[in-house]
Each structure stands twice: as structure tokens, then as C-alpha cells.
Amino acid sequence: MPIVKPRKEKGAQYGAGNSLVDSDRLNLLQGFLKTYFSATESVRLKWARDYDMTEGNGKQWLPRDRHKVESTGRPALEFNQVLPQVELITGMQRGLNIDFGALPRGLEDRRLGEIATASLKAATEFGRVQRVTDKVFDDGTICGLGVWEVLHTLDDADDLIWGDITISRINPLAWIFDPWATEPDMQDGAFMGKASWLSIDDFNARYPGKEHLAKPGEWLARTHSYLASSQGMGTGPNLIRELYDTETGRIRLLTVWHKVQKTIQLIVDKETGQVQDVDSMAKGEEALAKLADLHGREATAQLGILSQDNTTYIIDNQTGQPIPGDAQGNPLQYADQQSATDFVDNLAKQKGMEIYERLEVVKRKARVPEWTEMVWWEILESGKTPHNDRSYPYVPYVSRQFSDDPESIMGVVRNLHDPQDEYNKRYSNILAHLNSSAHSGWLNRRTGGANKTQLELMGSKPGIVVEFGSLAPAQIKPVELSNGHFSMLQHGERSILRISGVNAEMVGQTTQSTVSGRAIRARQEGGSTILKPRFRNFEESQLDLGRMVLSRVQQYYPVEKIRRIIGITELSTPLGGTGQPIFSDPVTGQPIPDDAVVSILSTMKNTRFDLALSLEPSTATERQAQFEQGMQLAGLLTASGKPLGTQTMQAMIDLSQMPTRLAEGLKRDAEQEANANSTQPNAQNEQIQKMIASQKTSNASGAAIAAGMPQ
């Protein structure tokens, strides 16, 4: 739910329950919700079944099958083969160690990308996003759908001044989306939302005057038109009975977002592509006029007016010299001070017109999100989106979807239902057969045989003597299990590995001692290839998440906070290139001035289209590869006769990821050597001077040849 709530629309009393706006909006949202629950009824059952099959714990058997087996005295056993497959895939994701990276799209200053990268890294680490991302991937692996929610909150925030960016996981069964959406991020859908629970105390505190709606329980299942049950929306069965307690129960809250087609006004920078929303064309033109006046005043700020001997001059305030007015350098002269002032004003207006050449106010059609919170089909609060990106605050991860039908959304567990079910039933039947065949019964002659009661009680116990008459009882020999039963059991276990895409080599279960290491490696890579489409979709979803987090940082975090959180993060790990602090000069390593820091951060906050986000591995193997590339480049430089400088050596030390004490010692040695060389005649500097002189000579010769002159 949006915690930073915007102003309500003028003329609309949202939450009153009797306005026309509320009535129209409520009818629209009811239609959206009925569409979602109707189109996803079957797939939500399958998602719930996916979680049951993964967890096991007695949930893999359907209730009717369990009752049928146990009513005959047979055990309903579970041998969970699904969970190891899920654990392996999620373990592969845990080992990736992916970080967000941002680079400028052009060849401009890379510092902009470094600042954006550092801001993303600091914001995600500050919000402990990785563990949320892990859970979202688990959801996508199991049922095929995982969801992040990205909001900004001032309530109960760690930073009570500027608030926190919160990234949380939404239970896929409690997430509401437009089944007609076709884009991977589903932002083209007509609506999105979530179903959550609020305690009675929290509800009364957040919605004063709505205490009559604080009725605990699942109202979606108790209205005249049934939509969903609590368990069908992700609530555990052990929690459902606690929902209806009048003191400690929970209230179902629906938060629904939908997009409305509107005309928006924007101030567009035609050189950089940056845009700024304005309320109307008039306010946009007013803002341009102020910018033009400010730009003109700044452009002419260095000009002054000097009156001397009945003549007025326009001078440069820095040099105190008159401004020349013609090619001969004669100064600008005016008869009186007012004429000079009018000239400066006209010059400022001329300079201000540059703003109109660069900036423009335009109208565009856009779909603007609006949010609504409701209980018991009554609107509590509504409003326009508080976010600048005009996107729903949700980022879905769809593991695999082969058609536009929502039922096609599936994880790796969906196709393992039947193999796991068969495995459990086959194993239970085999065990029941073995138990029953060990004491299968006796053939006893009615007359002349053993005592029936004694045979029933004592015939199956070892060391028991049973007396009989003329004919000894004969044990009934049941049909023995064939090898086919055990072959089918083993085949079912292998089928689960094959269907999930996880082969025996990936889980270390191969038993063939004659298989070479290369063959095992090839099969492992083959299994990884099968899973690549799911990991690729996850990477794309992470990029969507990174863009939304960056948008929140740009909107809600002022320059001071961005600088502060980067500084806190750098206490453990510098975020700049080559292991330097981000706010340092990449050449000298010295801190850059505060005004330059503010300028860089302000530019980053207003940049939308100049940054390209990517995912960058941060594993030790990747760092080692970067170090080896640096060593190769350093070798090329030294082979050309150019020595490595102190800064280059320090950068190589940072890339090597060696222990801190050793790295610091090498850096100090390099600095001492550089200082010692700077106080002595430096042969290297003499060589450089000779090279420069030689270069000047060669340049002069080249110029003479080009002009056709003798040397």
C-alpha cells in the first residue's frame, strides 16, 4: 500500500461512501477484481498445490487419496523428491552474487554511472534487499510467480526526516493483476494490487472514523458473490481460525491500483531528454519565464556600469576594464546610466531566449496510476500515485509462461505433481505389500488341524509351538513382488530429475565410475542450460527492480541523504572505481570539493534516459578475472616501454583482493618511493622531457613537409 499519501483529487470526497466519484470508482474496481478472481481461479489452486508439493510435511497427498489408503490400513508415506530440486535451483541463485551497475549510454563522464551504481548498491544494502530477492526467486521457482513491492514510507522509518525506500515480497496468491496484461512487467495491465491483513488496532489508527468497518475475517468469502477464500489467497490453515477473534483478529484490506488516461504537461530539455512534470501549460510557461530571466541575469552578472565624465561605460566586474563595442576595441559608451542599464537588460533577455531554444512545454497523453484502499466493498482512501515514474509499485518475476493465459505461469514444480504422486503411492503400496506378505495367513483344516484361536494369536510369533491334529496348517504364499515394481520406482525417481531439468550429475548422484570428468562436466552444463530461461527472466525482472529503486532514490532522497548513505556503505567497501571512495578524484585519489559532489548528485537525481542498467557479477571468480585482465593490460603498457605510475599500482593492488594489511603495506611502499623520486633528479622525467622535445621536432618537420617547404 502507498504509505506516502498524495493529495486527494479536487471535488472528490474519497472514502465518503456516497459520492458519485466513489460509486463509479467502486463499480470499476469490482469489475477488475471479479475479472482477476474468475480468470485465475484454477491457477491459484495449482499455485497452492505447488507449495504443498514442495513443502511435503504430509501435504503431498490429496485428502481423498490419503483417506482411501489409510482406510485400508495402509500407510500414506511421503518421500519428498521435489524439495531437493527446488533447493538446488535456489542454491544456484544464491551463489550468483549479482550487483546493479549503471553506465552512461554515451561517452560522457563515467562518474554519473558510478554515482548511480553506488546509490543503488547503498540503497539495496541499506534496505536488506537481497533476502527479499531470494524469497521472490523461491516463489518463482516453485509456482512460477514472484513479486516485489517498492514503496517509500515516512511511518516508522529508520530515517524520520526523509523516509525509507521499502522493498518487500508479496505472496503470489495475494497479488492481484490484470490477466489481459501481455508485457513481461505487466505494466500495460489495467490494474494491479494486493490483499493484505491489518490488525484491528492498526486499522483504527490508520482510518479514524471507520471503526464500524473493523470487522475481522475474510469478507471476500462472506459477501453475496464469493470471490476467494483466505487459504486460497496464501493464508496458512493454522492462522485462519485466528482471523475472526474480535480482539486479536485481522481485517482483510484490498489495495488496488488502476491507470487512468490523462493529458499531462511536461517541460522537456531537448538536449538531454530530461523531463519535468508541471500541473498546467500556464504553470509550465511561467516556469520557463523564470528560468529564462534567471539564465539571463546569470549570463550578465559579470557586467557593471561605470559613469565617468558625463559618459557611461559597461565594464567587466572581474577585470574592471570596459567592454569593447567594435572590432577596433573601442569601449561601449552611453550618454546616461539609464541607457546603459537598458542595454544590459536587453542583453539579459537575449541570453534568456536560449532557455526557450533548449526547453519546451509539451502536452502528452499518459496513463497515470491511482490507488484505492477498501474493505467490505467500501472505499477507505484513494488518490493519485505519489511516484514520478507513472508505474505500478510492483515488479513481477514470471519464471515461465508459454501462452497469454495466466494458467500458463508455472515454476519447476508444476510438472512434478504426477511423478511425485506416483512415487509416493508406489512406495506406499510396495511397503504395504511387503508387510502383508510377511504374515499372509494360514490354511488350516477344519477337523484335524490346529486350534484356530491359538493359530491366529500365536502363529506369527517366533519360537511358538502350535499343536495340531492329523494335518499341519500351511502358510498362504502371496505373489512375490516382481523386479518391475522396483524398476518403476527407480524410473520414477530418475523421471523427476529429468522433468525438473536437474540431472543426476548436478546433484552428485551419478554412480557410473567409468564416466570421465569431462562428460560429467558436460552433463552438468547441459542441466544448467535447461534452467537458463528461468534465470534470464529473473535477471530481466531484477533490472526492472533496479530501475524502480533508482527512480525512488532520485525522487525521495535529497542530495544530502544520497551522500550520507554512500558514505555509510563505504565504511566497509569503497564504491568507486579501482576500490577508491566514490567522491574522490580518479586520478589523484584526493577528495573532490563539496560543490562538485552536490553538482554530480543533482545531475544523477535528474537523469532518466542517460543511464543503462545492468547486472554485474560480484563473485570472487569475477574479481579474479578482472584482476587478470588488468594484469594483461599492464603487461602491454610495460612492454611498450611506459612504466606504471603509483596510482596504477594502487589500483592493481585494490583489484587483487589481497588481505588488507598486505595491500596497505604495498600502497605505503609505493607512495614512499614516489615521494623519494620527487625529491631527487628523476631520470624518468628527463626521458619524458626528451620525448616531448623530440615530438616537437617531429611535429615541426611534419608541418614543413605538408607546406612544401625544405627542412
Disulfide bonds with the S-S distance in Angstrom:
none
